[in-house]
Structures are given as structure tokens and as C-alpha cells.
Amino acid sequence: MRYPAKQKQETRARLLAAASMQFKKKGYVATTIDELMQAIGLTGGAFYAHFDSKDAIFAELIEKDLAWSRQLLGAQTAESREQWVTRVLDTYLSVAHVRNPELGCAIPALAEDVARATPKVRRAFETSLLTLHQQWTPRFGSSDLAWSVLCQLVGAIVVTRAMDSKDVIESVIQANKDQIRRVALPRSRAGKSRPERGEAP
């Protein structure tokens, strides 16, 4: 039976959304195709009408989820550097993000799975991270600082997800926020909400 193109697109979108949540919550390897299809109310065999393989859906959701992460972490036109950094820290480094991997960024949730995946998946991941890094570098004024802050954000989430105590999690999160602010917002900028005329944002 052939399904209308619109219905097939909607099913594909639902499948991608289910895969994103399941992979980030349980892990790519631990999630089966049958589980993905059950999550959207279909049988396992219907999967192959939409994707050639589990790796194929993994590569596509990496591109999709990291595009969302770039939007979340990217600076808005009207934001000063301080406003942008503060928003990113408050949004990304939070107990809610730690406790709900299925709703959060794919980088800390899936990087380990990506490292063991096919070259196609790793290329999709690398390309997305390079794009985010290129967006951050002018804002920070340093390629190295952009990488450093990105890795610290991701690392803080990875470490705190392995912890049990909320108090400890909050302490680690706050320590990383404070450290990133010290590095990303030099003291000369600390009291400014917008860059001075002629000063790099």
C-alpha cells in the first residue's frame, strides 16, 4: 500500500522526533528499531519505508538536533556578548538539562555513541560542531576560546548526569558558570550590557 506523500513526511518527522528522544535517553545502541516504531504506533517493518538503516536515521537526527542546538546557543542580533553568554549559561547549565537528556542538547547525550558510529554519522556530527564553532569564534574573538567554552559546557553536563545529589549537581553547575564567565567576560566588560562604540561585540 502506498501512502500519500504528506502522510509519509509526517510519519518520517514523528519517527525522527521519537529517535531523538529515545537515543538521547537510552543511547543509540540500546534503542531498537522496534522500540522506535512502537513509540509512534507502527510496526518495525514500516521503518524501512522511511530510512535505509538505523545509522541513516542517526545521521539525520544528528544534523537536525545540532541545528536546534546551534539556534539555542547562537547569539541573537540584539544581544551583547554579556547578555548572550548569560543566556547560554542559564539555559544550558541547568538541573533541568541535566535531568532530562531526552529534551536537551544532543552533544553531551550522544557524543559517545557518535564516536562508535559510522563515518557518515561522525561527519554529520563534526560538520555541525564546526558550524557552531565558526559562529562562536567572532563573538569570543578567539577560536581557542570558542572551543574551550563549548567543551566545558558539554563536559559539565556529562559529568553531572553521572551524579545523584541535586546539591552536588548545582554546585558543579555553578562552579562552571562562574569559571566560564571569568574567561568569556573579562573584568573590563563585566559591567557593560553592550559594547562601547568601536569595540568588538
N, C-alpha and C positions, 0 to 999 in steps of 0.2 A: 504494500500500500504506500502510495506517495503522499507526503504531507505538503500542504501549501507552504510556499517559501517563508511567509511571515511566521507561521507556526514553528517552522524549523529554526528560524532565527531566535524566536522567543525561548524555545527549548534549549538551544545552544547557550543562550545567555544565562538561563537558570542553572544549567549544568556547570558553567564557569563559576557562577556565584557559589554553588554548593561545593565545588572543588576547592575554591579559595578558602572557605571556612573549614572544611574538613582537613585539608592539607596543613593549614596553619595550626589547627587544634590538635590533630592526631599525628601529623607527619605524613609526608608523601608515601613512604614505603608502607606504613601501617594502614593506609586507606586503600580499600579495594574498589575496583570499578563497580561492582555490585552495590557497594555502600553508597557511592556517588549517585547511582541511578535510583536507588531506593529513596534517597533524600529528596528527589524531585518526582517520586511516584511512578517511575518507569522501570522496566526490566533491564538487566545488564546488557543483553544483546543489542538494545537500542543505542547504546553508547557509540557504536562504530558507524552509525549514520551521521555522526557529528565530528568525531575525531578518529584518526587512524590508530592512535595508541594512547596509553596513559602519559607517556613522555610528551606527546603532542599537546595535550591539554595543559600539562605542567608548564611547557614553554610559553603558551599563550597567556595563561593566567599570571605568570611572572611579569610579562610585558604589561598586562592590564593593571595588576596590583601595584607595580612600581611606578606606573604613570600616575596612579592615585597618590602614592607616597610623594612623588615629585610635586604634585599640586599642593598637598598638605604642607610640605616642608619648604616650598619655594616662597620667595619674598613677594608680597603684593606691591604694586607700583607706588602706592602712597605711604608705605611703611618705611620708617627709618631703620637703620641697622639695629638699634636697640629694641625697637618695637618688634621687629622680625625675630630676633634671637629670643626675646622673652616669650613670644607666642609659640615658637617651636619648642622651647624647653618645657613650657607649661603643658603643651599638648602631648608631646612625645614622651617626656619623662613624667609619667603619672602612674599611680597604683592601678587605675582602670586599664591602662595599656598593658601593664604587667600581668594583670589577672585575666585579661580577655584577648589572648593572642589571635583568636579567630576573627576579631573585629579590627585588628590593628595592622601595623606595617608588616609586609612580607619579608623584609630583610632579616630581622632577628628570628622570625619564626621559621624561615625556610632556607637560610644560607647553608646550613649543614646538609640538608637534603640536596640542594643545588650542587654542592661540592662533589657529591657522589653521582650526579645525574649525567646525562649525555652531553656531548659538546654543544648541541643545539640549545639546551636549557642553560648551560653555563654562559654561552654567548649572549643569550637574551638578558640574563642577569647582569653580566658585565656591561653591556651596552646601556642598560637602564641606569646603572650606578654611575657610569661615566657622564651620562647626560645630566644627572643630578649634580655631580661634582663640577661640571662646567657651569652650571647655573649658580653654584655657591661661590666659586673662586673669585669672581669680580666683587661680590658682596664682602667677602672676607679680605680681599686684597692679597690672597696667598693661596696657591694650590695646595701647599702642605697643610695649612691650617684648615682648609675645607675638608681634606681627607681626615685629619685628626679629629675634628669635631664630629664628623659623620660616624667614624668608627667608635668614638666614645659614646655617642648616643645609642648606637646599636649594642655595644658591649654592655652598657648599663642595663638594658632591657634583658639581654641574655642571662646575665648574672643574677638579677633579682627574680627572674622567673624560676630559678632553681632554689629560691629561698621560701621559707614558710611563714616567718613572723612579719606581720604588717609593719611593726615598729622598725625592724631592721631594714625592710624594703624602703620605707620612707626615708630613713637615714641615708641609705646608699644613693637614692634618687636625689636627695637634697645636696649631698656632697658633690655629685656630678654636675648638678645645675650650677652650684657655686663655682666650681672649677672652670666650667665652660664659659661662664660669664666673665671670670677674671681673664681668660685667654682671648675670648672673642670680643669683649668690650673693654678695651684699655681704659685706665682711670681717667684719661683726658676726655673720654667720651661718656663717662658714666652718668653725668648729669644732664646729658643732652638727649632730647627726644627726636631731634632732627639734625642732620649735619649742617655745619655752617656753610655759607656760600663759598664755593670753590673747593670745598672739602669732599673727598670721595665718600660715597654713601657706605 
